Amino acid sequence: MPLALCCMSHSPLLNLPGPPQDLLDDIDAALTQAREFVFRYDPELVVIFAPDHFNGFFYKVMPPFCIGTHARGVGDYGTRAGDLNVDRRIAAGCAEAVLAAGVDVAISECMDVDHGTVQPLEKLFGDAVTPAVVPIFINCVANPLGPLHRSKALGTAVGDYLTGLDKRILVIGSGGLSHDPPIPALPAASGAVLERIVHGRPMTSEQRRARENTVIEAAQDLARGCSDRRPLNPKWDHRFLDIVDSGQLTAFDDWSNSFITYEGGNSGHEIRTWVAAFAALAAAGAYRVTVRYYRAAAELIAGFAIRTAAPA
């Protein structure tokens, strides 16, 4: 059965106060097009490539890739908490196939996922029953990071496995594009922050509110042009989108980690989820992009993009 794809940016600020209504309406109009695409395709299975923001994966053990055979949303930034409807058999089979293809991947029987995974599912399916899901974590924030071409290899291996299943499968890539939000880094971490990003100590309600306020303030400063964060880079974002739109994914083989950080910011590495998703789709053959949306949304701290695609 052919695959279909929907890649999108995510942002905690979609569920927090602050962004102007015209921006939210503009993004929702594009999301409506994406939802219509997904509704018409009517997937039986969703495979989602997503990052984590030190809510489920920590420096105590930080794999480059991990497939969840069971997963639970942590409920951060207004997203739903609770178990995802993971197809354990397909997830385990996918892990075996990826390993057989020469891509090292971990598995998790108890994966915690945050807004990076849950928000796209909520935006695409709303209150409807979400099809069975296979969550695939890609490390995009914790150094050291592997080379970008390994994310492409992961996606290809996953796509090769999925094309052998007799199901309508939607592949999602969640993250990016250029953005540099306030996420803790190991070299500067100490105290409670160090305990959190290394050992996974849960945040108190006060700490969670403080983190949300920090994100809101960072977005306001970026929108006003008085931020010390790396600015959005629409030129680089469009260069990235041109490559995935054209299907010339080998162009990413020359993109170094330092180049991505310089052009796209510290969290620009979330493009890895898009690269993996498009590589999975490309495993089924040439594809055609349908929904194309982009907006440099400083109020969301994101070069916000949405793409849908299906086999040509």
PyMOL commands that set and color helices and strands:
alter all, ss='L'
color gray80, all
select helices_A, chain A and resi 12-15+21-41+76-78+88-100+115-125+148-162+186-188+191-199+205-224+234-246+249-254+257-264+268-282+298-300
alter helices_A, ss='H'
color red, helices_A
select strands_A, chain A and resi 3-8+45-50+65-68+71-74+81-83+106-108+111-113+132-138+169-174+287-297+302-311
alter strands_A, ss='S'
color yellow, strands_A
deselect
rebuild
show_as cartoon
